[in-house]
Amino acid sequence: MKERKIKTETVLGSGRKIKVFKGTARDMVSAQSMCKRPEEAQLALASLLIEVDGKMMPFEDWGDMDLDDYIEIAPFLFSSPETPPAS
């Protein structure tokens, strides 16, 4: 398996550390195939591209994430490296 490139690393307001990996079109297709409903695609993509506190979280666990943490993480999925998400 090809080594993933890190897009960004940061610490959330809650103190949790995240590492966001650069995604591919294949990641998006995989995320879509994991979902029962289209609105779950962002959670599925997060499960493929974001490491939280040193480990990848399963898709099913993303729905239970604290909303403040999720709101802080979500912009990282669709921001470009040149344009950091707004704080």
C-alpha positions as protocol buffer text, in pm:
chain_id: "A"
residue {
  index: 1
  type: MET
  ca { x: 0 y: 0 z: 0 }
}
residue {
  index: 2
  type: LYS
  ca { x: 124 y: 348 z: -91 }
}
residue {
  index: 3
  type: GLU
  ca { x: 223 y: 571 z: 200 }
}
residue {
  index: 4
  type: ARG
  ca { x: -33 y: 845 z: 269 }
}
residue {
  index: 5
  type: LYS
  ca { x: 78 y: 1207 z: 250 }
}
residue {
  index: 6
  type: ILE
  ca { x: -17 y: 1427 z: 542 }
}
residue {
  index: 7
  type: LYS
  ca { x: -224 y: 1731 z: 445 }
}
residue {
  index: 8
  type: THR
  ca { x: -220 y: 1890 z: 790 }
}
residue {
  index: 9
  type: GLU
  ca { x: -189 y: 1820 z: 1162 }
}
residue {
  index: 10
  type: THR
  ca { x: -351 y: 2023 z: 1437 }
}
residue {
  index: 11
  type: VAL
  ca { x: -486 y: 2015 z: 1790 }
}
residue {
  index: 12
  type: LEU
  ca { x: -858 y: 2073 z: 1836 }
}
residue {
  index: 13
  type: GLY
  ca { x: -1002 y: 2304 z: 2100 }
}
residue {
  index: 14
  type: SER
  ca { x: -1084 y: 1993 z: 2305 }
}
residue {
  index: 15
  type: GLY
  ca { x: -717 y: 1891 z: 2307 }
}
residue {
  index: 16
  type: ARG
  ca { x: -761 y: 1600 z: 2064 }
}
residue {
  index: 17
  type: LYS
  ca { x: -486 y: 1576 z: 1804 }
}
residue {
  index: 18
  type: ILE
  ca { x: -579 y: 1516 z: 1441 }
}
residue {
  index: 19
  type: LYS
  ca { x: -377 y: 1429 z: 1135 }
}
residue {
  index: 20
  type: VAL
  ca { x: -550 y: 1481 z: 799 }
}
residue {
  index: 21
  type: PHE
  ca { x: -422 y: 1282 z: 502 }
}
residue {
  index: 22
  type: LYS
  ca { x: -446 y: 1389 z: 139 }
}
residue {
  index: 23
  type: GLY
  ca { x: -732 y: 1207 z: -27 }
}
residue {
  index: 24
  type: THR
  ca { x: -782 y: 1056 z: -368 }
}
residue {
  index: 25
  type: ALA
  ca { x: -1081 y: 1006 z: -593 }
}
residue {
  index: 26
  type: ARG
  ca { x: -1069 y: 641 z: -487 }
}
residue {
  index: 27
  type: ASP
  ca { x: -1116 y: 754 z: -124 }
}
residue {
  index: 28
  type: MET
  ca { x: -1431 y: 943 z: -224 }
}
residue {
  index: 29
  type: VAL
  ca { x: -1570 y: 640 z: -409 }
}
residue {
  index: 30
  type: SER
  ca { x: -1488 y: 415 z: -113 }
}
residue {
  index: 31
  type: ALA
  ca { x: -1659 y: 659 z: 125 }
}
residue {
  index: 32
  type: GLN
  ca { x: -1971 y: 668 z: -91 }
}
residue {
  index: 33
  type: SER
  ca { x: -1986 y: 289 z: -101 }
}
residue {
  index: 34
  type: MET
  ca { x: -1974 y: 273 z: 282 }
}
residue {
  index: 35
  type: CYS
  ca { x: -2290 y: 484 z: 315 }
}
residue {
  index: 36
  type: LYS
  ca { x: -2654 y: 387 z: 326 }
}
residue {
  index: 37
  type: ARG
  ca { x: -2753 y: 752 z: 276 }
}
residue {
  index: 38
  type: PRO
  ca { x: -2570 y: 1027 z: 80 }
}
residue {
  index: 39
  type: GLU
  ca { x: -2557 y: 1256 z: 382 }
}
residue {
  index: 40
  type: GLU
  ca { x: -2324 y: 1006 z: 554 }
}
residue {
  index: 41
  type: ALA
  ca { x: -2052 y: 1051 z: 290 }
}
residue {
  index: 42
  type: GLN
  ca { x: -1862 y: 1318 z: 482 }
}
residue {
  index: 43
  type: LEU
  ca { x: -1843 y: 1095 z: 792 }
}
residue {
  index: 44
  type: ALA
  ca { x: -1725 y: 804 z: 578 }
}
residue {
  index: 45
  type: LEU
  ca { x: -1461 y: 1019 z: 411 }
}
residue {
  index: 46
  type: ALA
  ca { x: -1343 y: 1140 z: 753 }
}
residue {
  index: 47
  type: SER
  ca { x: -1301 y: 778 z: 862 }
}
residue {
  index: 48
  type: LEU
  ca { x: -1066 y: 721 z: 567 }
}
residue {
  index: 49
  type: LEU
  ca { x: -865 y: 1043 z: 583 }
}
residue {
  index: 50
  type: ILE
  ca { x: -846 y: 1162 z: 944 }
}
residue {
  index: 51
  type: GLU
  ca { x: -649 y: 1014 z: 1230 }
}
residue {
  index: 52
  type: VAL
  ca { x: -768 y: 1117 z: 1578 }
}
residue {
  index: 53
  type: ASP
  ca { x: -535 y: 1087 z: 1876 }
}
residue {
  index: 54
  type: GLY
  ca { x: -300 y: 859 z: 1682 }
}
residue {
  index: 55
  type: LYS
  ca { x: -555 y: 616 z: 1539 }
}
residue {
  index: 56
  type: MET
  ca { x: -806 y: 589 z: 1261 }
}
residue {
  index: 57
  type: MET
  ca { x: -1168 y: 584 z: 1381 }
}
residue {
  index: 58
  type: PRO
  ca { x: -1416 y: 345 z: 1221 }
}
residue {
  index: 59
  type: PHE
  ca { x: -1695 y: 502 z: 1015 }
}
residue {
  index: 60
  type: GLU
  ca { x: -1954 y: 393 z: 1273 }
}
residue {
  index: 61
  type: ASP
  ca { x: -1776 y: 588 z: 1551 }
}
residue {
  index: 62
  type: TRP
  ca { x: -1774 y: 920 z: 1366 }
}
residue {
  index: 63
  type: GLY
  ca { x: -2147 y: 964 z: 1427 }
}
residue {
  index: 64
  type: ASP
  ca { x: -2081 y: 964 z: 1803 }
}
residue {
  index: 65
  type: MET
  ca { x: -1807 y: 1227 z: 1790 }
}
residue {
  index: 66
  type: ASP
  ca { x: -1861 y: 1541 z: 1997 }
}
residue {
  index: 67
  type: LEU
  ca { x: -2030 y: 1796 z: 1769 }
}
residue {
  index: 68
  type: ASP
  ca { x: -1784 y: 2076 z: 1857 }
}
residue {
  index: 69
  type: ASP
  ca { x: -1492 y: 1853 z: 1753 }
}
residue {
  index: 70
  type: TYR
  ca { x: -1667 y: 1745 z: 1434 }
}
residue {
  index: 71
  type: ILE
  ca { x: -1750 y: 2104 z: 1333 }
}
residue {
  index: 72
  type: GLU
  ca { x: -1385 y: 2193 z: 1385 }
}
residue {
  index: 73
  type: ILE
  ca { x: -1266 y: 1893 z: 1179 }
}
residue {
  index: 74
  type: ALA
  ca { x: -1514 y: 1901 z: 888 }
}
residue {
  index: 75
  type: PRO
  ca { x: -1358 y: 2193 z: 694 }
}
residue {
  index: 76
  type: PHE
  ca { x: -1030 y: 2002 z: 665 }
}
residue {
  index: 77
  type: LEU
  ca { x: -1195 y: 1747 z: 436 }
}
residue {
  index: 78
  type: PHE
  ca { x: -1259 y: 1991 z: 153 }
}
residue {
  index: 79
  type: SER
  ca { x: -1004 y: 2271 z: 198 }
}
residue {
  index: 80
  type: SER
  ca { x: -701 y: 2303 z: -26 }
}
residue {
  index: 81
  type: PRO
  ca { x: -352 y: 2304 z: 127 }
}
residue {
  index: 82
  type: GLU
  ca { x: -312 y: 2668 z: 19 }
}
residue {
  index: 83
  type: THR
  ca { x: -639 y: 2774 z: 182 }
}
residue {
  index: 84
  type: PRO
  ca { x: -657 y: 2665 z: 547 }
}
residue {
  index: 85
  type: PRO
  ca { x: -1006 y: 2627 z: 694 }
}
residue {
  index: 86
  type: ALA
  ca { x: -1151 y: 2934 z: 866 }
}
residue {
  index: 87
  type: SER
  ca { x: -1130 y: 2926 z: 1243 }
}
